[in-house]
Amino acid sequence: MGLVAALFLVIAVLDSYFIINETERAVLKRFQEIVRTDIQPGIHFKVPFIDQVVRVDGRAMAYELPVQSYLTSERKLVDVSSFVIWRVQDVQRYVTVIGGGAANNSDRMRDIAQQRLNVRVAERLRNEVAQRTVQEVVAGRKEVIADTADPQSITPQVGDGSSDVPPPPVISAEEAGELAPAEDAREQLMVNVLAEIKRDVLEDFGIDVVDIRVKQVDWPDEVRDRVFARMSAERARDAARHRSEGREGAEKIRAAAERERTVLLADAYRQAELIRGDGDAEAAAIYASMYNRNQEFFRFHRSLQAYRETFNSRQDVLVLEPDGDFFRYLKSAGGN
């Protein structure tokens, strides 16, 4: 009997105090009623077997939300991946609302809290995305370039099962340079969601949401291949247009060069003919002057030139009359 009493006394002593770590927040419950809240780190005492310590993790925790599909203001379906950073701010309200009486396990309460946060964050994200275009959600710009997709494209409607989503509008480097700096619509989306969630969950659950971030915005798997194929076709059309413009420019350059070449050749030929004509005229004038000065000498000189050009090869054969005028200066020194 004494051994049982001693054992009971040891257990009572061990259960009369508890230790709170620096990373923990805790409340003390007595008959399911919270009698002490937000207990600071250190050693504390309690009533054995009656008081119950509920511990929660006081550190900031981050977790990813399941990927959700939302409709934009253009009724285009996008998959949004996001994460939330949160911590327990009001430990009494957190344990009261999330703990739910017997569910005082810290991990279990954390899972319940994150499930409830999922619902609220998803709802706020859905509302914010529905007020923005794909361009604003993805790129963060409020300026929207007209979508050049096929006007017959099928955009998803609620409940109709459509999945063909046209690709987002593309801004070229030249167009991007012309756009004035705009407010980051994607950042504003996250700021709005954080402000609403922060106010609501602190009041309802005692949770302080530190930050909400959108990690990635993508097309649903069932339409991604079609979107990429359409984007590839758009790029192919742009490439073909640039090649066509390049060929057109090259043809213009070639035509201009050919025209300039023709003009230069024609001008050079004209100048050459003028010079040649002037030379021929001057030569004719010289010949005429020489002929008038000594006609016999001129005829003799021309005959010598004819002999030189005629008898320049041993293979040449001439069929002429010996008494012809061609051999006049060969037969007689006087040319008679």
C-alpha positions as CSV (number, residue, x, y, z in Angstrom):
1,M,0.0,0.0,0.0
2,G,2.9,2.3,0.8
3,L,4.5,1.6,-2.5
4,V,1.3,2.5,-4.4
5,A,1.1,5.8,-2.4
6,A,4.7,6.6,-3.2
7,L,4.2,5.9,-6.9
8,F,1.1,8.1,-6.9
9,L,3.0,10.9,-5.2
10,V,5.8,10.7,-7.8
11,I,3.4,10.8,-10.6
12,A,1.6,13.7,-9.0
13,V,4.9,15.6,-8.6
14,L,5.9,15.0,-12.2
15,D,2.5,16.1,-13.4
16,S,2.6,19.3,-11.4
17,Y,4.9,21.2,-13.7
18,F,5.5,21.5,-17.4
19,I,8.1,23.1,-19.7
20,I,7.3,25.3,-22.7
21,N,10.0,25.6,-25.4
22,E,10.9,28.8,-27.1
23,T,9.3,27.6,-30.4
24,E,5.9,26.8,-28.7
25,R,2.8,28.6,-27.6
26,A,0.6,27.1,-25.0
27,V,-2.6,27.4,-23.0
28,L,-3.7,25.7,-19.8
29,K,-7.1,24.1,-19.6
30,R,-9.0,23.0,-16.6
31,F,-12.1,20.9,-17.2
32,Q,-12.0,22.0,-20.9
33,E,-12.0,25.7,-19.8
34,I,-8.9,27.8,-20.6
35,V,-7.6,29.3,-17.4
36,R,-4.2,30.5,-18.6
37,T,-3.4,31.7,-22.1
38,D,-0.3,32.5,-24.1
39,I,2.0,30.9,-21.6
40,Q,5.6,32.1,-22.1
41,P,8.6,29.8,-22.5
42,G,10.0,28.3,-19.3
43,I,8.9,26.1,-16.4
44,H,5.4,26.4,-15.1
45,F,3.2,24.7,-12.4
46,K,-0.3,23.3,-12.7
47,V,-2.8,21.2,-10.8
48,P,-1.9,17.5,-11.3
49,F,-4.4,15.3,-13.1
50,I,-6.8,18.2,-13.6
51,D,-5.0,20.9,-15.6
52,Q,-4.2,20.1,-19.2
53,V,-1.5,21.8,-21.3
54,V,-2.3,22.4,-25.0
55,R,0.8,23.2,-27.0
56,V,1.0,24.7,-30.5
57,D,3.9,25.5,-32.8
58,G,4.6,29.3,-32.5
59,R,6.9,29.5,-35.6
60,A,5.9,30.7,-39.0
61,M,4.9,27.8,-41.2
62,A,4.6,27.7,-45.0
63,Y,2.6,25.2,-47.0
64,E,1.5,24.9,-50.6
65,L,-2.1,25.0,-51.6
66,P,-3.4,22.4,-54.0
67,V,-3.4,23.6,-57.6
68,Q,-6.7,25.2,-58.4
69,S,-8.3,26.1,-61.8
70,Y,-9.8,29.6,-62.0
71,L,-11.6,31.5,-64.8
72,T,-10.2,34.9,-65.8
73,S,-12.3,37.9,-66.8
74,E,-11.9,36.6,-70.4
75,R,-13.4,33.3,-69.3
76,K,-10.2,31.5,-69.9
77,L,-9.2,28.7,-67.6
78,V,-5.9,28.8,-65.8
79,D,-4.2,26.7,-63.2
80,V,-2.9,28.7,-60.2
81,S,-0.3,27.3,-57.8
82,S,0.2,29.3,-54.6
83,F,1.6,29.0,-51.0
84,V,0.7,30.6,-47.7
85,I,3.0,31.6,-44.8
86,W,1.2,31.7,-41.4
87,R,1.6,31.5,-37.6
88,V,-0.5,31.4,-34.5
89,Q,-1.2,34.9,-33.2
90,D,-4.0,34.5,-30.7
91,V,-3.3,31.1,-29.2
92,Q,-6.5,31.1,-27.1
93,R,-8.8,31.6,-30.0
94,Y,-6.8,29.2,-32.1
95,V,-7.1,26.4,-29.6
96,T,-10.8,27.2,-28.9
97,V,-11.8,27.3,-32.6
98,I,-9.4,24.9,-34.2
99,G,-8.8,22.6,-31.2
100,G,-12.5,21.8,-30.8
101,G,-12.3,20.3,-27.4
102,A,-10.6,17.0,-27.5
103,A,-8.6,17.6,-30.7
104,N,-5.6,19.1,-28.8
105,N,-2.9,17.5,-30.8
106,S,-0.6,20.2,-32.3
107,D,-0.2,18.4,-35.7
108,R,-3.9,17.7,-36.0
109,M,-4.8,21.3,-35.2
110,R,-2.3,22.5,-37.8
111,D,-3.8,20.3,-40.5
112,I,-7.3,21.5,-39.6
113,A,-6.1,25.2,-39.7
114,Q,-4.5,24.7,-43.1
115,Q,-7.7,23.0,-44.5
116,R,-9.8,26.0,-43.4
117,L,-7.2,28.4,-44.8
118,N,-7.3,26.5,-48.1
119,V,-11.0,27.2,-48.5
120,R,-10.7,30.9,-47.8
121,V,-7.6,31.5,-49.8
122,A,-9.0,29.6,-52.8
123,E,-12.2,31.7,-52.6
124,R,-10.4,35.0,-52.5
125,L,-8.0,33.9,-55.3
126,R,-11.0,32.9,-57.5
127,N,-12.6,36.3,-57.0
128,E,-9.4,38.2,-57.7
129,V,-8.5,36.2,-60.8
130,A,-12.0,36.6,-62.1
131,Q,-11.5,40.3,-62.2
132,R,-8.3,40.2,-64.3
133,T,-7.2,39.1,-67.7
134,V,-4.7,36.4,-68.5
135,Q,-2.2,39.1,-69.3
136,E,-2.6,40.7,-65.9
137,V,-2.5,37.4,-64.0
138,V,0.5,36.0,-65.9
139,A,2.7,39.0,-66.7
140,G,1.4,41.5,-64.2
141,R,0.6,44.2,-66.8
142,K,-2.6,46.1,-67.1
143,E,-2.1,47.0,-70.8
144,V,-3.6,44.2,-72.9
145,I,-2.6,43.8,-76.5
146,A,-5.4,42.6,-78.7
147,D,-5.5,38.8,-78.9
148,T,-4.6,37.7,-82.4
149,A,-6.0,34.2,-82.0
150,D,-8.5,32.7,-84.3
151,P,-11.8,34.3,-83.6
152,Q,-13.4,30.9,-83.9
153,S,-11.4,29.6,-81.0
154,I,-13.5,27.9,-78.3
155,T,-13.1,29.5,-74.9
156,P,-14.1,27.5,-71.8
157,Q,-17.6,28.2,-70.5
158,V,-18.8,27.2,-67.0
159,G,-20.2,23.7,-67.2
160,D,-19.9,23.2,-71.0
161,G,-16.7,21.1,-70.8
162,S,-14.8,23.2,-73.3
163,S,-11.0,23.1,-73.0
164,D,-9.6,24.8,-76.0
165,V,-8.1,28.0,-74.7
166,P,-6.3,30.4,-77.0
167,P,-2.8,31.4,-76.1
168,P,-2.1,34.6,-74.2
169,P,-1.4,37.7,-76.2
170,V,2.2,38.3,-77.0
171,I,4.0,41.7,-76.8
172,S,6.9,42.2,-79.0
173,A,10.1,43.9,-77.8
174,E,9.1,47.0,-79.8
175,E,5.6,47.1,-78.3
176,A,6.9,46.5,-74.8
177,G,9.2,49.5,-75.2
178,E,6.3,51.7,-76.1
179,L,4.2,50.7,-73.0
180,A,4.4,53.1,-70.1
181,P,5.3,51.5,-66.7
182,A,2.2,50.0,-65.2
183,E,1.2,48.8,-61.8
184,D,2.0,45.2,-61.3
185,A,-1.5,43.6,-61.5
186,R,-0.3,40.2,-60.3
187,E,1.4,41.8,-57.2
188,Q,-1.8,43.7,-56.5
189,L,-3.8,40.5,-56.7
190,M,-1.7,38.9,-54.0
191,V,-1.9,42.1,-51.9
192,N,-5.7,42.2,-52.1
193,V,-6.0,38.5,-51.2
194,L,-3.6,38.8,-48.2
195,A,-5.4,41.9,-46.9
196,E,-8.8,40.1,-46.9
197,I,-7.5,36.8,-45.6
198,K,-5.4,38.4,-42.9
199,R,-8.3,40.3,-41.4
200,D,-10.8,37.4,-41.5
201,V,-8.7,34.5,-40.2
202,L,-7.1,36.5,-37.4
203,E,-10.6,37.3,-36.1
204,D,-12.0,33.9,-36.7
205,F,-9.1,31.5,-36.0
206,G,-6.5,33.5,-34.2
207,I,-4.1,33.0,-37.2
208,D,-1.8,35.7,-38.6
209,V,-1.3,35.1,-42.3
210,V,2.2,36.5,-43.0
211,D,2.1,36.3,-46.8
212,I,0.4,34.7,-49.8
213,R,2.3,34.2,-53.0
214,V,1.3,32.9,-56.4
215,K,4.0,30.6,-57.5
216,Q,2.9,29.7,-61.0
217,V,0.1,30.3,-63.5
218,D,-0.2,27.8,-66.2
219,W,-2.8,26.3,-68.7
220,P,-4.6,23.1,-67.7
221,D,-3.0,19.9,-68.9
222,E,-5.8,19.1,-71.3
223,V,-5.3,22.3,-73.3
224,R,-1.6,22.9,-72.9
225,D,-0.6,21.0,-76.0
226,R,-3.1,22.9,-78.1
227,V,-1.9,26.2,-76.6
228,F,1.7,25.4,-77.3
229,A,0.8,24.3,-80.9
230,R,-1.0,27.6,-81.5
231,M,1.8,29.6,-80.0
232,S,4.2,27.7,-82.3
233,A,2.0,28.4,-85.3
234,E,2.0,32.1,-84.4
235,R,5.7,32.2,-84.2
236,A,6.0,30.3,-87.5
237,R,3.7,32.9,-89.1
238,D,5.8,35.7,-87.7
239,A,9.0,34.0,-88.9
240,A,7.5,33.6,-92.4
241,R,6.4,37.3,-92.4
242,H,9.9,38.4,-91.4
243,R,11.4,36.2,-94.1
244,S,9.0,37.5,-96.7
245,E,9.9,41.1,-95.7
246,G,13.6,40.2,-95.9
247,R,13.2,38.8,-99.3
248,E,11.2,41.8,-100.4
249,G,13.9,44.1,-99.1
250,A,16.6,42.1,-100.8
251,E,14.8,42.3,-104.1
252,K,14.5,46.0,-103.7
253,I,18.2,46.3,-103.0
254,R,19.1,44.1,-106.0
255,A,16.8,46.1,-108.3
256,A,18.3,49.4,-107.1
257,A,21.9,48.0,-107.6
258,E,21.0,46.6,-111.0
259,R,19.4,49.9,-112.0
260,E,22.5,51.8,-110.8
261,R,24.8,49.4,-112.6
262,T,22.8,49.9,-115.9
263,V,22.9,53.6,-115.5
264,L,26.7,53.6,-114.8
265,L,27.4,51.3,-117.8
266,A,25.2,53.4,-120.1
267,D,26.9,56.6,-119.0
268,A,30.3,55.0,-119.4
269,Y,29.4,53.7,-122.9
270,R,28.2,57.2,-123.8
271,Q,31.3,58.8,-122.6
272,A,33.4,56.2,-124.4
273,E,31.6,56.8,-127.7
274,L,32.0,60.5,-127.3
275,I,35.7,60.2,-126.7
276,R,36.0,57.6,-129.6
277,G,34.1,60.0,-131.9
278,D,36.3,62.9,-130.9
279,G,39.4,60.7,-131.5
280,D,38.1,59.5,-134.9
281,A,37.3,63.1,-135.9
282,E,40.7,64.3,-134.9
283,A,42.4,61.4,-136.7
284,A,40.4,62.1,-139.8
285,A,41.3,65.7,-139.6
286,I,45.0,64.8,-139.3
287,Y,44.8,62.4,-142.2
288,A,43.0,65.0,-144.3
289,S,45.6,67.6,-143.4
290,M,48.5,65.3,-144.3
291,Y,46.8,64.3,-147.5
292,N,46.3,67.9,-148.5
293,R,50.0,68.7,-147.7
294,N,51.5,65.8,-149.8
295,Q,49.0,63.6,-151.4
296,E,51.6,61.3,-153.0
297,F,53.4,60.7,-149.7
298,F,50.1,60.0,-148.0
299,R,49.2,57.4,-150.6
300,F,52.6,55.8,-150.3
301,H,52.3,55.7,-146.5
302,R,48.9,54.1,-146.7
303,S,50.2,51.5,-149.2
304,L,53.0,50.5,-146.9
305,Q,50.5,50.0,-144.1
306,A,48.4,47.8,-146.3
307,Y,51.5,45.8,-147.3
308,R,52.5,45.4,-143.7
309,E,49.1,44.2,-142.6
310,T,48.7,41.9,-145.7
311,F,52.0,40.1,-145.7
312,N,52.3,39.5,-142.0
313,S,52.1,35.7,-142.3
314,R,53.7,33.1,-144.6
315,Q,50.5,31.2,-144.9
316,D,48.6,34.0,-146.4
317,V,47.6,33.5,-150.1
318,L,46.5,36.4,-152.3
319,V,44.9,36.0,-155.7
320,L,45.4,39.4,-157.4
321,E,46.2,40.7,-160.9
322,P,50.0,41.6,-161.2
323,D,49.1,44.7,-163.0
324,G,46.6,45.8,-160.3
325,D,46.8,49.1,-158.5
326,F,47.8,47.2,-155.2
327,F,51.3,46.5,-156.5
328,R,51.9,49.9,-157.9
329,Y,54.6,51.0,-155.4
330,L,56.3,47.5,-155.6
331,K,56.8,47.7,-159.3
332,S,58.1,51.3,-159.5
333,A,59.7,53.5,-157.0
334,G,57.8,56.4,-158.3
335,G,54.5,54.6,-158.1
336,N,53.9,55.0,-161.8
